[in-house]
Amino acid sequence: MITLFAGGAGFGLPEISPFCMKTEAQLQMAGLVYSKQRTNPTASPKGQMPFIDDDGELVADSHFIRLHIERKYRFDFDAHLSDLERGQAWAIERMLENHFYWAVVQARWLIPENFAKGPTMFFESIPAAFRDQARAEAISRVADRVLSSGLTRHTLSEQLDLATRTLCALSLQLDAKPYLFGNEPCGADATAFGMLASALTPFFDSALQRRVEEFDNLAAYVGRLMAQFYPAHAWAGPAIEGEFVVRESAAAHA
């Protein structure tokens, strides 16, 4: 029996972490039975979430959880992809996880109004006398990590331009297809779903959230996958009806 350890619902999302959403979607794609338990990063072997306990074997990090599933359960998330498409899917995942993710972090943690309504909750269990200091130290650590990624070395306008290039590329790849590479989901769809939903949630107000909304096919894609993987979750993201305006949406930001 697999137990998925994740952060739980919050911020208008079924899982606070895009990586936890990715792993849970992939467990469902693989048709595996699992239970879920709420935890925090300090309980993880790698100090991050998600991680799983698969009959006593602990596996941490969403990428290595995927590899574990593929090896142990002989499930190929990309079975319907060509070798070229497998390479493209890997590139999409790296674009989202190593680049776009930091824009999501910046919007949550480094915009004071968003921090005050979101991440500040992580510090409620700390005694009041130390809480403000703990929050300030955490914001400083996050700011250092985002700076190390390179994102906040640029102006806010330049940061948004970089994120928009990623959204344009993803929008054009998706086009009017149900999933990134056609009529069946692949591993990269789970990654894209988690990242885009985390940016799109209306719980936070940011230029990034508003920019994602401008890509009709990406917003509709998140809505479809939310209904597929989290049917009980009341998704409050934009509901897009009718035909997608894909090339025009992407071209507007090119």
One Martini backbone bead per residue (centre of mass of N, CA, C, O) as a GRO file, in nm:
protein
  254
    1MET     BB    1   0.096   0.036   0.023
    2ILE     BB    2   0.040   0.373  -0.050
    3THR     BB    3   0.179   0.673   0.092
    4LEU     BB    4   0.097   1.010   0.073
    5PHE     BB    5   0.299   1.291   0.139
    6ALA     BB    6   0.150   1.606   0.221
    7GLY     BB    7   0.013   1.938   0.274
    8GLY     BB    8  -0.252   2.002   0.152
    9ALA     BB    9  -0.496   2.214   0.156
   10GLY     BB   10  -0.480   2.538  -0.019
   11PHE     BB   11  -0.512   2.834  -0.186
   12GLY     BB   12  -0.749   2.698  -0.367
   13LEU     BB   13  -0.621   2.407  -0.334
   14PRO     BB   14  -0.571   2.062  -0.300
   15GLU     BB   15  -0.261   2.157  -0.312
   16ILE     BB   16  -0.007   2.360  -0.229
   17SER     BB   17   0.179   2.182  -0.397
   18PRO     BB   18   0.274   2.117  -0.721
   19PHE     BB   19   0.425   1.845  -0.657
   20CYS     BB   20   0.186   1.702  -0.523
   21MET     BB   21  -0.005   1.716  -0.762
   22LYS     BB   22   0.169   1.560  -0.955
   23THR     BB   23   0.187   1.291  -0.796
   24GLU     BB   24  -0.116   1.237  -0.769
   25ALA     BB   25  -0.174   1.226  -1.070
   26GLN     BB   26   0.025   0.988  -1.129
   27LEU     BB   27  -0.110   0.778  -0.953
   28GLN     BB   28  -0.371   0.784  -1.121
   29MET     BB   29  -0.255   0.717  -1.397
   30ALA     BB   30  -0.142   0.430  -1.280
   31GLY     BB   31  -0.373   0.300  -1.092
   32LEU     BB   32  -0.313   0.357  -0.788
   33VAL     BB   33  -0.331   0.274  -0.463
   34TYR     BB   34  -0.397   0.528  -0.208
   35SER     BB   35  -0.291   0.726   0.053
   36LYS     BB   36  -0.328   1.026   0.264
   37GLN     BB   37  -0.088   1.248   0.430
   38ARG     BB   38  -0.027   1.493   0.646
   39THR     BB   39   0.257   1.719   0.635
   40ASN     BB   40   0.607   1.804   0.654
   41PRO     BB   41   0.928   1.855   0.545
   42THR     BB   42   1.076   1.739   0.808
   43ALA     BB   43   0.972   1.430   0.742
   44SER     BB   44   1.157   1.418   0.509
   45PRO     BB   45   1.439   1.281   0.369
   46LYS     BB   46   1.472   1.580   0.191
   47GLY     BB   47   1.298   1.825   0.303
   48GLN     BB   48   1.047   1.747   0.110
   49MET     BB   49   0.770   1.779  -0.108
   50PRO     BB   50   0.703   1.483  -0.174
   51PHE     BB   51   0.628   1.158  -0.020
   52ILE     BB   52   0.669   0.800   0.008
   53ASP     BB   53   0.512   0.491   0.125
   54ASP     BB   54   0.618   0.164   0.005
   55ASP     BB   55   0.617  -0.075   0.204
   56GLY     BB   56   0.870   0.095   0.364
   57GLU     BB   57   0.947   0.270   0.117
   58LEU     BB   58   1.122   0.563   0.080
   59VAL     BB   59   1.019   0.839  -0.139
   60ALA     BB   60   1.168   1.130  -0.269
   61ASP     BB   61   1.052   1.322  -0.491
   62SER     BB   62   0.872   1.345  -0.775
   63HIS     BB   63   1.069   1.219  -0.977
   64PHE     BB   64   1.143   0.957  -0.803
   65ILE     BB   65   0.856   0.859  -0.783
   66ARG     BB   66   0.816   0.806  -1.077
   67LEU     BB   67   1.046   0.602  -1.113
   68HIS     BB   68   0.933   0.401  -0.911
   69ILE     BB   69   0.672   0.340  -1.060
   70GLU     BB   70   0.799   0.244  -1.327
   71ARG     BB   71   0.969   0.010  -1.205
   72LYS     BB   72   0.772  -0.146  -1.009
   73TYR     BB   73   0.491  -0.115  -1.207
   74ARG     BB   74   0.537  -0.089  -1.513
   75PHE     BB   75   0.494   0.230  -1.583
   76ASP     BB   76   0.437   0.436  -1.874
   77PHE     BB   77   0.371   0.767  -1.914
   78ASP     BB   78   0.512   0.770  -2.233
   79ALA     BB   79   0.413   0.539  -2.432
   80HIS     BB   80   0.277   0.738  -2.670
   81LEU     BB   81   0.561   0.840  -2.726
   82SER     BB   82   0.808   0.954  -2.880
   83ASP     BB   83   1.132   1.024  -2.858
   84LEU     BB   84   1.095   1.321  -2.915
   85GLU     BB   85   0.860   1.368  -2.713
   86ARG     BB   86   1.016   1.289  -2.462
   87GLY     BB   87   1.213   1.524  -2.482
   88GLN     BB   88   1.000   1.748  -2.474
   89ALA     BB   89   0.876   1.675  -2.200
   90TRP     BB   90   1.133   1.721  -2.037
   91ALA     BB   91   1.166   2.021  -2.113
   92ILE     BB   92   0.899   2.114  -1.991
   93GLU     BB   93   0.958   2.034  -1.701
   94ARG     BB   94   1.211   2.211  -1.665
   95MET     BB   95   1.079   2.481  -1.729
   96LEU     BB   96   0.880   2.466  -1.487
   97GLU     BB   97   1.065   2.373  -1.234
   98ASN     BB   98   1.335   2.571  -1.298
   99HIS     BB   99   1.154   2.844  -1.358
  100PHE     BB  100   0.842   2.896  -1.310
  101TYR     BB  101   0.831   2.829  -1.007
  102TRP     BB  102   0.965   3.101  -0.908
  103ALA     BB  103   0.721   3.275  -0.980
  104VAL     BB  104   0.531   3.147  -0.776
  105VAL     BB  105   0.696   3.207  -0.524
  106GLN     BB  106   0.707   3.513  -0.555
  107ALA     BB  107   0.394   3.558  -0.540
  108ARG     BB  108   0.362   3.434  -0.247
  109TRP     BB  109   0.622   3.553  -0.070
  110LEU     BB  110   0.708   3.862  -0.211
  111ILE     BB  111   0.411   3.948  -0.165
  112PRO     BB  112   0.283   4.073   0.110
  113GLU     BB  113  -0.025   4.015   0.070
  114ASN     BB  114   0.014   3.710   0.008
  115PHE     BB  115   0.162   3.623   0.257
  116ALA     BB  116  -0.063   3.717   0.466
  117LYS     BB  117  -0.280   3.496   0.331
  118GLY     BB  118  -0.073   3.246   0.334
  119PRO     BB  119   0.227   3.154   0.448
  120THR     BB  120   0.174   3.256   0.741
  121MET     BB  121   0.037   2.987   0.844
  122PHE     BB  122   0.311   2.824   0.903
  123PHE     BB  123   0.350   3.006   1.196
  124GLU     BB  124   0.120   2.953   1.415
  125SER     BB  125   0.282   2.739   1.611
  126ILE     BB  126   0.445   2.969   1.699
  127PRO     BB  127   0.533   3.155   1.927
  128ALA     BB  128   0.457   3.484   1.943
  129ALA     BB  129   0.746   3.594   2.022
  130PHE     BB  130   0.873   3.439   1.738
  131ARG     BB  131   0.706   3.475   1.475
  132ASP     BB  132   0.816   3.725   1.323
  133GLN     BB  133   1.104   3.622   1.297
  134ALA     BB  134   1.040   3.364   1.140
  135ARG     BB  135   0.916   3.503   0.899
  136ALA     BB  136   1.155   3.681   0.817
  137GLU     BB  137   1.356   3.447   0.775
  138ALA     BB  138   1.194   3.299   0.557
  139ILE     BB  139   1.181   3.523   0.350
  140SER     BB  140   1.488   3.545   0.318
  141ARG     BB  141   1.535   3.258   0.215
  142VAL     BB  142   1.352   3.276  -0.030
  143ALA     BB  143   1.487   3.520  -0.162
  144ASP     BB  144   1.759   3.377  -0.204
  145ARG     BB  145   1.653   3.149  -0.388
  146VAL     BB  146   1.535   3.329  -0.610
  147LEU     BB  147   1.799   3.473  -0.671
  148SER     BB  148   1.959   3.210  -0.747
  149SER     BB  149   1.775   3.157  -1.000
  150GLY     BB  150   1.757   3.479  -1.126
  151LEU     BB  151   1.484   3.629  -1.125
  152THR     BB  152   1.542   3.885  -0.910
  153ARG     BB  153   1.756   4.032  -1.107
  154HIS     BB  154   1.497   4.140  -1.217
  155THR     BB  155   1.248   4.296  -1.311
  156LEU     BB  156   0.915   4.265  -1.301
  157SER     BB  157   0.879   4.285  -1.606
  158GLU     BB  158   1.095   4.073  -1.679
  159GLN     BB  159   0.973   3.839  -1.524
  160LEU     BB  160   0.707   3.834  -1.687
  161ASP     BB  161   0.837   3.782  -1.961
  162LEU     BB  162   0.953   3.504  -1.891
  163ALA     BB  163   0.686   3.366  -1.815
  164THR     BB  164   0.547   3.421  -2.090
  165ARG     BB  165   0.726   3.242  -2.262
  166THR     BB  166   0.632   2.984  -2.129
  167LEU     BB  167   0.328   3.015  -2.189
  168CYS     BB  168   0.353   3.023  -2.494
  169ALA     BB  169   0.483   2.747  -2.535
  170LEU     BB  170   0.254   2.585  -2.395
  171SER     BB  171   0.016   2.683  -2.567
  172LEU     BB  172   0.128   2.577  -2.841
  173GLN     BB  173   0.154   2.282  -2.757
  174LEU     BB  174  -0.146   2.237  -2.686
  175ASP     BB  175  -0.356   2.401  -2.812
  176ALA     BB  176  -0.654   2.192  -2.882
  177LYS     BB  177  -0.575   1.982  -2.688
  178PRO     BB  178  -0.622   1.795  -2.409
  179TYR     BB  179  -0.314   1.744  -2.430
  180LEU     BB  180   0.012   1.800  -2.498
  181PHE     BB  181   0.014   1.503  -2.693
  182GLY     BB  182  -0.311   1.475  -2.697
  183ASN     BB  183  -0.547   1.221  -2.582
  184GLU     BB  184  -0.313   1.166  -2.371
  185PRO     BB  185  -0.156   1.150  -2.089
  186CYS     BB  186   0.141   1.258  -1.936
  187GLY     BB  187   0.380   1.339  -1.718
  188ALA     BB  188   0.381   1.649  -1.796
  189ASP     BB  189   0.086   1.711  -1.723
  190ALA     BB  190   0.121   1.703  -1.416
  191THR     BB  191   0.318   1.938  -1.403
  192ALA     BB  192   0.149   2.156  -1.547
  193PHE     BB  193  -0.092   2.147  -1.363
  194GLY     BB  194   0.043   2.227  -1.095
  195MET     BB  195   0.169   2.497  -1.190
  196LEU     BB  196  -0.077   2.643  -1.314
  197ALA     BB  197  -0.266   2.627  -1.071
  198SER     BB  198  -0.074   2.783  -0.877
  199ALA     BB  199  -0.090   3.048  -1.057
  200LEU     BB  200  -0.422   3.065  -1.098
  201THR     BB  201  -0.514   3.109  -0.834
  202PRO     BB  202  -0.737   3.347  -0.681
  203PHE     BB  203  -0.614   3.379  -0.396
  204PHE     BB  204  -0.404   3.527  -0.562
  205ASP     BB  205  -0.250   3.842  -0.641
  206SER     BB  206  -0.112   3.876  -0.975
  207ALA     BB  207   0.046   3.909  -1.269
  208LEU     BB  208   0.069   3.609  -1.320
  209GLN     BB  209  -0.226   3.527  -1.289
  210ARG     BB  210  -0.332   3.719  -1.512
  211ARG     BB  211  -0.161   3.600  -1.744
  212VAL     BB  212  -0.272   3.313  -1.747
  213GLU     BB  213  -0.569   3.394  -1.810
  214GLU     BB  214  -0.500   3.485  -2.115
  215PHE     BB  215  -0.478   3.167  -2.157
  216ASP     BB  216  -0.733   2.985  -2.247
  217ASN     BB  217  -0.618   2.692  -2.281
  218LEU     BB  218  -0.482   2.676  -1.999
  219ALA     BB  219  -0.728   2.728  -1.821
  220ALA     BB  220  -0.896   2.490  -1.932
  221TYR     BB  221  -0.694   2.267  -1.867
  222VAL     BB  222  -0.703   2.297  -1.562
  223GLY     BB  223  -1.006   2.242  -1.533
  224ARG     BB  224  -1.002   1.954  -1.646
  225LEU     BB  225  -0.785   1.830  -1.450
  226MET     BB  226  -0.933   1.893  -1.193
  227ALA     BB  227  -1.180   1.713  -1.259
  228GLN     BB  228  -1.011   1.450  -1.291
  229PHE     BB  229  -0.829   1.454  -1.006
  230TYR     BB  230  -1.044   1.675  -0.841
  231PRO     BB  231  -1.375   1.649  -0.826
  232ALA     BB  232  -1.423   1.769  -0.518
  233HIS     BB  233  -1.303   2.030  -0.605
  234ALA     BB  234  -1.354   2.383  -0.576
  235TRP     BB  235  -1.291   2.542  -0.851
  236ALA     BB  236  -1.214   2.907  -0.902
  237GLY     BB  237  -1.136   2.925  -1.170
  238PRO     BB  238  -1.151   2.987  -1.483
  239ALA     BB  239  -1.419   2.961  -1.713
  240ILE     BB  240  -1.393   2.802  -2.027
  241GLU     BB  241  -1.563   2.854  -2.325
  242GLY     BB  242  -1.537   2.702  -2.606
  243GLU     BB  243  -1.319   2.806  -2.817
  244PHE     BB  244  -0.995   2.830  -2.882
  245VAL     BB  245  -0.745   3.100  -2.859
  246VAL     BB  246  -0.429   3.031  -2.931
  247ARG     BB  247  -0.248   3.188  -3.129
  248GLU     BB  248  -0.345   3.469  -3.039
  249SER     BB  249  -0.261   3.455  -2.743
  250ALA     BB  250   0.042   3.406  -2.795
  251ALA     BB  251   0.101   3.639  -2.997
  252ALA     BB  252   0.041   3.878  -2.795
  253HIS     BB  253   0.333   3.787  -2.633
  254ALA     BB  254   0.575   3.775  -2.853
   0.00000   0.00000   0.00000
